Amino acid sequence: MSLSASNLLQQLREGVVSKSADETEQIARAFAALVPENQVLAFHGDLGAGKTTFIRGLARAWDIVEPVTSPTFNLYTLYQGSRQLVHLDAYRLGSGADLDALMIDDFLAPPWCLAVEWPERIADGLPDDAWHLYLDIDATTAHRIRLG
């Protein structure tokens, strides 16, 4: 895998292929340096597409050392490193109103990043400037990551 830091965003817009979890984390680590402060990232993809793996790479880039797992049952997890990371699994939410009820905005400490898995469940609650990443698996089981 050859990613150029100078045009990583363009490469991601075209789609980048990852052949392993380690490669996905490496891509995420490089991407983390380009994510603006106080940004919402929306991760689209089926189960096993690599959403949580990508978010774990972001966490490592931001000096978060604790285990990063999908917060399916507790809905979200807060991590503190050089940046605060809020990892939200919206699968069990029904709308943006459910997101508002969680009152996540009340405890976001800059610089933060809100990483949302299953964002389509709360699309009406996401800001217009959210960055959307699409992860899927192709027929050869390679993972594709695209910034839309």
C-alpha positions as CSV (number, residue, x, y, z in Angstrom):
1,M,0.0,0.0,0.0
2,S,1.4,3.3,-1.0
3,L,-0.3,6.4,0.4
4,S,1.0,9.9,-0.2
5,A,0.4,12.3,2.7
6,S,0.3,15.2,0.3
7,N,-2.8,13.9,-1.6
8,L,-4.3,11.4,0.8
9,L,-7.7,13.1,0.7
10,Q,-7.8,12.8,-3.1
11,Q,-6.8,9.1,-2.9
12,L,-9.5,8.5,-0.4
13,R,-12.1,10.2,-2.6
14,E,-11.1,7.9,-5.4
15,G,-11.1,4.9,-3.0
16,V,-8.3,3.1,-1.3
17,V,-8.0,-0.7,-1.0
18,S,-6.9,-2.3,2.3
19,K,-5.9,-5.9,2.4
20,S,-5.7,-6.2,6.2
21,A,-6.8,-4.7,9.5
22,D,-3.2,-3.4,9.9
23,E,-3.4,-1.6,6.6
24,T,-6.8,-0.1,7.5
25,E,-5.4,1.2,10.7
26,Q,-2.4,2.7,8.9
27,I,-4.7,4.5,6.5
28,A,-6.7,5.8,9.4
29,R,-3.6,7.0,11.2
30,A,-2.5,9.0,8.1
31,F,-6.1,10.3,7.7
32,A,-6.2,11.4,11.4
33,A,-3.7,14.1,10.8
34,L,-6.0,15.6,8.1
35,V,-9.2,15.6,10.2
36,P,-10.1,19.1,11.3
37,E,-10.7,19.8,15.0
38,N,-14.2,19.4,16.2
39,Q,-15.3,17.2,13.2
40,V,-18.0,14.6,12.8
41,L,-17.0,11.5,10.8
42,A,-19.8,9.3,9.5
43,F,-18.8,5.7,8.8
44,H,-21.1,3.8,6.4
45,G,-20.7,0.0,5.8
46,D,-22.0,-3.4,6.5
47,L,-20.9,-5.5,9.5
48,G,-17.3,-6.5,9.1
49,A,-16.4,-3.7,6.6
50,G,-13.8,-2.2,8.9
51,K,-15.5,0.7,10.5
52,T,-14.4,0.0,14.1
53,T,-10.9,-0.9,12.8
54,F,-10.6,2.5,11.1
55,I,-11.8,4.3,14.2
56,R,-9.2,2.3,16.2
57,G,-6.5,3.7,13.8
58,L,-7.8,7.2,14.5
59,A,-7.6,6.6,18.2
60,R,-4.0,5.4,18.0
61,A,-3.0,8.4,16.0
62,W,-4.5,10.6,18.7
63,D,-2.5,8.8,21.5
64,I,-5.5,6.9,22.8
65,V,-4.1,3.6,24.1
66,E,-7.2,1.9,25.6
67,P,-8.9,-0.8,23.7
68,V,-11.3,0.5,21.0
69,T,-14.3,-1.7,20.3
70,S,-17.7,-1.1,18.9
71,P,-20.0,0.5,21.5
72,T,-23.1,-1.3,20.3
73,F,-24.7,-1.9,23.7
74,N,-23.7,1.2,25.5
75,L,-24.2,3.4,22.4
76,Y,-21.1,5.5,22.7
77,T,-17.6,5.5,24.3
78,L,-15.4,8.5,25.2
79,Y,-11.7,8.3,24.7
80,Q,-9.2,10.9,25.7
81,G,-5.8,11.4,24.0
82,S,-4.3,14.3,22.2
83,R,-7.9,14.7,20.9
84,Q,-11.1,13.6,22.5
85,L,-12.8,10.8,20.5
86,V,-16.4,10.0,20.9
87,H,-17.2,6.7,19.2
88,L,-21.0,6.3,18.6
89,D,-22.8,3.3,17.3
90,A,-26.1,4.6,16.1
91,Y,-27.5,1.2,15.0
92,R,-30.1,1.1,17.8
93,L,-31.1,4.8,17.4
94,G,-34.1,5.8,15.4
95,S,-33.5,9.4,14.4
96,G,-31.5,12.5,15.1
97,A,-33.8,13.2,18.0
98,D,-32.4,10.1,19.7
99,L,-28.9,11.6,19.2
100,D,-30.0,14.8,20.8
101,A,-31.4,12.9,23.8
102,L,-27.9,11.5,24.4
103,M,-26.7,15.0,25.1
104,I,-23.2,14.3,23.6
105,D,-22.7,18.0,22.8
106,D,-22.8,18.8,26.5
107,F,-19.5,17.1,27.2
108,L,-17.5,17.5,24.0
109,A,-14.1,19.0,25.0
110,P,-12.2,20.6,22.1
111,P,-10.4,19.3,20.2
112,W,-12.8,16.5,19.6
113,C,-14.0,14.1,16.9
114,L,-17.3,12.3,16.9
115,A,-17.0,9.1,14.9
116,V,-20.5,7.6,14.1
117,E,-21.1,4.1,12.9
118,W,-24.4,3.5,11.2
119,P,-25.0,7.3,10.5
120,E,-27.9,6.6,8.2
121,R,-30.0,5.9,11.3
122,I,-29.5,9.5,12.6
123,A,-28.9,11.3,9.3
124,D,-31.2,14.1,10.3
125,G,-29.1,14.8,13.4
126,L,-25.7,15.0,11.7
127,P,-24.2,18.4,10.7
128,D,-24.0,19.3,7.0
129,D,-20.2,19.4,7.2
130,A,-19.8,15.9,8.4
131,W,-17.3,13.8,6.5
132,H,-18.7,10.5,5.2
133,L,-16.5,7.5,4.8
134,Y,-17.8,4.4,2.9
135,L,-16.3,1.0,3.7
136,D,-17.1,-2.2,1.9
137,I,-15.6,-5.5,1.0
138,D,-15.2,-6.6,-2.6
139,A,-15.4,-10.1,-4.1
140,T,-11.7,-10.8,-3.3
141,T,-12.4,-9.8,0.4
142,A,-10.2,-6.7,0.1
143,H,-11.7,-3.8,1.9
144,R,-12.3,-0.5,0.1
145,I,-12.4,2.8,1.9
146,R,-13.8,5.9,0.2
147,L,-14.3,9.4,1.4
148,G,-17.6,10.8,-0.1
